[in-house]
């Protein structure tokens, strides 16, 4: 009998910005909302199941721009039980995930984020290069 292998590739069709900030998530959201003229609101915590450690809950904020059809998600890298969403990026405190962005230049967004007082620095990442990239698929 012939064996067949099914290979499923997740699509990582989004832009990813890592943010370093020592401020709380709601304070950071306030700054991002003002700088980018969006309205991130608190959503249900983002749940990730790990084989070894069980469920991790990460603080999660979301906004959908109805005019530009862009989706914004802010996810805290460290869960309530101190597990990382993306362990290989342990220096990053938050991830800003931007989906369906065909209008705004990602470098312009990065510049605006770096001007926020509560952000120490921010980086653009290629999600495809992350080992734990599947944790960002939702």
Secondary structure, DSSP 8 states (H G I E B T S, - for coil): -------------EEEEEEE--S-HHHHHHHHHHHHT---EE-S-EEEEETTTEEEEE-EEEEEETTTTEEEEEEESB-TTS-BSSGGGTT--EEEEEES-SSS-HHHHHHHHHTSTT-SEEEEE-GGG-TTGGGG--
